């Protein structure tokens, strides 16, 4: 089955897509950048660089540090970071609904499937 992947170009050098959103979701779930990176098979440095790119690109933090204590520090999403995920996922759902009939036709035309004759402009 064909699927849609959304990347939003917010401005020069500022993009948000499935990888960055997944990283933010894992930070929310894991409570730390390093644990999120490990869960995604990504180095801490790579995860940190992606977060810094988002913070810089949006001009405000998407992730905030949690002060350490007996349990140690960590990271959590800022309110903006949580909103960013929610808006991205809403766009993704809307795009999936809109694209579904077209994706089905593309998938049906893939090798090994009976070709579907075109009905309009591509």
C-alpha positions as a printed Julia matrix, in Angstrom:
122×3 Matrix{Float64}:
  0.0    0.0     0.0
  1.29   3.45   -0.86
  1.7    5.94    1.96
  2.18   9.66    2.26
  5.05  11.34    4.1
  4.72  15.02    5.01
  7.6   17.46    5.3
  6.77  21.06    6.07
  9.24  23.7     4.93
  8.61  26.45    7.49
 11.35  28.75    6.28
 14.89  28.71    4.94
 16.68  25.86    6.67
 13.69  25.16    8.94
 11.86  21.95    8.18
  9.71  19.61   10.2
  8.96  16.09    9.07
  8.28  12.59   10.33
 11.76  12.04   11.79
 11.83  15.18   13.92
  8.23  14.65   15.03
  9.02  11.08   16.02
 12.04  12.31   17.99
  9.84  14.8    19.86
  7.28  12.08   20.59
 10.0    9.79   21.93
 11.36  12.57   24.17
  7.85  13.0    25.59
  7.61   9.24   26.12
 11.15   8.57   27.4
 11.75  11.76   29.37
 15.25  12.31   27.98
 17.03  13.14   24.78
 19.52  10.29   25.13
 16.8    7.68   25.79
 14.75   8.99   22.86
 17.81   8.81   20.6
 18.58   5.26   21.72
 14.98   4.19   21.12
 15.26   5.52   17.56
 18.74   4.14   16.92
 20.18   7.64   16.88
 23.18   9.06   18.71
 22.68  11.61   21.46
 24.63  14.12   19.38
 22.36  13.66   16.36
 19.22  13.98   18.51
 20.62  17.09   20.2
 21.52  18.69   16.85
 18.0   18.06   15.52
 16.46  19.63   18.62
 18.8   22.61   18.42
 17.88  23.06   14.74
 14.19  23.11   15.67
 14.76  25.5    18.6
 16.73  27.86   16.35
 14.37  27.54   13.39
 11.27  28.3    15.42
 12.95  30.87   17.64
 11.73  29.14   20.79
 12.33  25.83   22.51
 10.54  22.67   21.47
 12.22  20.76   24.32
 13.02  21.97   27.83
 15.56  20.58   30.28
 14.24  19.19   33.53
 16.29  20.0    36.61
 18.1   17.02   38.07
 17.48  15.62   41.49
 17.73  12.21   43.07
 16.32  10.7    39.87
 18.52  12.9    37.68
 17.55  15.4    35.04
 15.94  14.84   31.73
 13.97  16.61   29.06
 10.36  17.3    28.31
  8.48  18.96   25.5
  7.75  22.63   25.84
  4.1   23.6    25.34
  5.13  24.76   21.86
  6.77  21.38   21.16
  3.57  19.56   22.18
  1.51  21.87   19.93
  3.95  21.31   17.07
  3.39  17.55   17.27
 -0.39  17.95   17.5
 -0.54  20.28   14.49
  1.81  18.13   12.43
 -0.22  14.97   13.16
 -3.47  16.8    12.31
 -2.0   17.91    8.96
 -0.81  14.35    8.36
 -4.29  12.9     9.05
 -5.99  15.47    6.8
 -3.49  14.85    4.0
 -3.88  11.06    4.34
 -7.67  11.37    4.0
 -7.37  13.66    0.98
 -4.71  11.56   -0.74
 -6.16   8.08   -0.03
 -7.99   7.58   -3.34
 -4.97   8.76   -5.33
 -2.56   6.62   -3.32
 -4.8    3.6    -3.86
 -4.64   4.15   -7.63
 -0.86   4.55   -7.55
 -0.48   1.39   -5.46
 -2.79  -0.51   -7.82
 -0.49   0.45  -10.71
  2.62  -0.95   -9.04
  4.38  -3.92  -10.67
  2.67  -7.21   -9.99
 -0.76  -5.6    -9.74
 -3.34  -5.09  -12.44
 -2.81  -1.63  -13.91
 -5.62   0.85  -13.38
 -6.23   3.0   -16.46
 -5.8    6.73  -15.87
 -9.0    8.77  -15.53
 -7.67  12.31  -15.38
 -4.69  14.55  -15.08
 -1.82  13.45  -12.85
